Amino acid sequence: MIRRLAEEARLSGAVAHGGLVYLAGQVPDDATGDAQAQTADVLRQVDALLAEAGTDKTRLLSVTVVLRDIRDAPAMNRAWDAWLDPAHKPARMTIQAPLVDPDWRVEITGVAALP
């Protein structure tokens, strides 16, 4: 069975299948803040999608963080470190790339296991 969560016109916010949850790229709802604030905003959205799927951040397997400017990595990491469960760290990659909205500083995607 395939479950599509938080469906929008062009995509689903997450798709659950085969014991895994695949997150679409999550971007800030409020793009007025700095990279730390935007990352915290995105991580709240990740938590909500994972909860809707029936799992949580402790079951994240991998995460990709895309920064508009790699110099924002320290600010992003401050929000990440405050959110992360240190006993359940996923594999993570951080890259720099242009984002669709020039006000976005961060986009995060990942894959989590279902219980």
N, C-alpha and C positions, 0 to 999 in steps of 0.2 A: 504494500500500500504506500502511496505517495501522499504526504500532507503538505499543502502549501499554506503558509502563514503570512499574515499582513500583506495580502495581495494588493497591488497597485495596477495602474494601467499597463505598464511595461514589464513588471517583474513582481516576484514575491520577496518579501523581506527575509524569508527563510523557507527552506524545503527540507522536510524530514523523510528519510527513506533508508531502509536497510540498517537500522540502528544508529544512524548518523543524522545530524542536523547541519545543513549547509547554510551559512549566513550570506546574504547579499552584502555588498559594500554598504556599511552604515555611515551616514554623514551627520553632521550636527544639525539639530533643529534650530539652534540659535548660533548663527555664524558671526556674531558680533564680538565674541570673546577671543582671547589669545589661544594658542595651541593647547595649553593645559585645560582651560575651560571647555574648549571644543572636544577634547579627548574625553573628559569626564562626562560630557553630554552624550557622546557616542557610546561610551561604556555602559551608561544607564540604559540605552536602547538595546545594547547587546544582552544585558541582564533580562530585560523585559521579553525579548524574542526567545531567549533560551527558556525562560519560565513558561512562556506560552507553548513551547514545544515539549515541555516536561522534563527539562534538564537544567543545568546551571553552569556557571563559569568553572567549577571544579572539574568538569568533564570536557573542557575544551581540549582538543588535540593539537590544533595548529591555528595560528592567527597571522594575518598579514596586515601590517600597518602601512598605509600610504600617506606620506607627508608631502604637502605642496613645496615645502622648503626643508631640507634635511637639517638645517640649523635649528628647527623647532624640536628636534629629538629630545633634548634635555627637558623641555616643558612637557612634551608628551609623556616622557618617562615618569615625571612626577605624578601625573594623573594615573598612569598605568600602575605604578608602585603602590599608590594609595588604594587602588581597586583590587589588585592581584591577591589571590590566596597563595601565599608562598609555599604551601604544602602541595599545590596542584598547578604548577607552572606549565603552560602549553609550549610547544615549539613555536617560535615567533620569528618573523622576518619583517624588517622595516626598510622601505624604499622611498625614494623621492620620485614624484611624477606630477604632471599637471592634473588638476582636478576640474571637474565639469564647471563648478561654480567658483569663480575667483575668490570669493570670501571664505570658502572652506579651506581649512588648514590641515584637516585629517580625514581619512576614510579608513574604516576597519572592516575586515571580513574574517571569517574563520569557519572551522569545522569542529563540532562537538559530538560526543557520544551520548546516546540516550541510555537511561538506566536499564 
